[in-house]
Amino acid sequence: MKAEESILKKYNVFTETHEAEHLHFKNQVQKFKEKYINTKDKVLAKEISEYLYTWVTNHIMKTDMEELDHLKEEFKRLGKGE
């Protein structure tokens, strides 16, 4: 995520919404980690799997792809190749 954020910030296409989604993801991963450490809950794997599936389908396939389009537009504006 750091590399993605750095590139998007460099070209001024990293939105506050995108940043908030990343922060929420990082916080959720930390919660999963703490829950596992504290409970050793084996059922947690299903919850994590469902969360990651939702993350991929909603964030990566939507938000990231939209910002990729904005990044491509910025590259064209700057005369850079894709």
N, C-alpha and C positions, 0 to 999 in steps of 0.2 A: 504494500500500500504506500510505503514511503516514496518509492520511485514514481509511482503513478501520481501521487499528490505533488511531488516536486515538478514533474513535467507539466502537469495541468496548471500549476501556479505560475510557472515560468512563462507560459503563454496566455495567462489571464483567463483561463476557461474553467477553473476549479471553483464550483459554486459553494455557497454556504450550506445548501441542502446536501450536497455530496459530502462535504466535510462532516456534517452532522450524522449522515448515514455511516460513515467510517467510524466515527466515535462511538455510535451506538453498537456497531459490530464488535469493536474492541472491548467495550464494556460487557457485552453479552458473553464473549469468549471468556473473559475474566470471571464472570459469574458462574459459568459452567465449570471452570477450573476449581473455583472455591467450593462449589457444591460437591464436586467429585471428591476433593480432598477431605471435606467434612463428613461425607456420607458414604463414600465408596459405592454409590448407587449405580448398579449395572444397567438399570433401565434408562439411565441418562443418555446412553448411546442413541436411543430412538429420538429423544428430544433434540439432541445435537444434530442428528441426521436431518430431521425435519427443518430445523432452523437453517442449516447450511443449504438445503434444497431451496428454501424460500429466498435466501440471500442470493444464490446464483441466479435464480429465475427473475427476481425482482430488481436486484441491484446490478449485477454484472451484465445481464442481458438487456436491461433498460437504461439505468442511469449511466453506466460506463459507456455503453454504445452511443447514447446521446452526446456525451461529452467527447467521445472520439470524433463524432461528426463535427462538433464545434472546433476541435483541435485541427482537423483536416482543413476546415474553412480558414482558420488562422494561418496555417502553413501556406495555403494558396495565397492569402492576402500578403504574406511576407515573401512570397516567391520561392518557397522551399518545396522540395519534393515530399511525397508522402512517406 
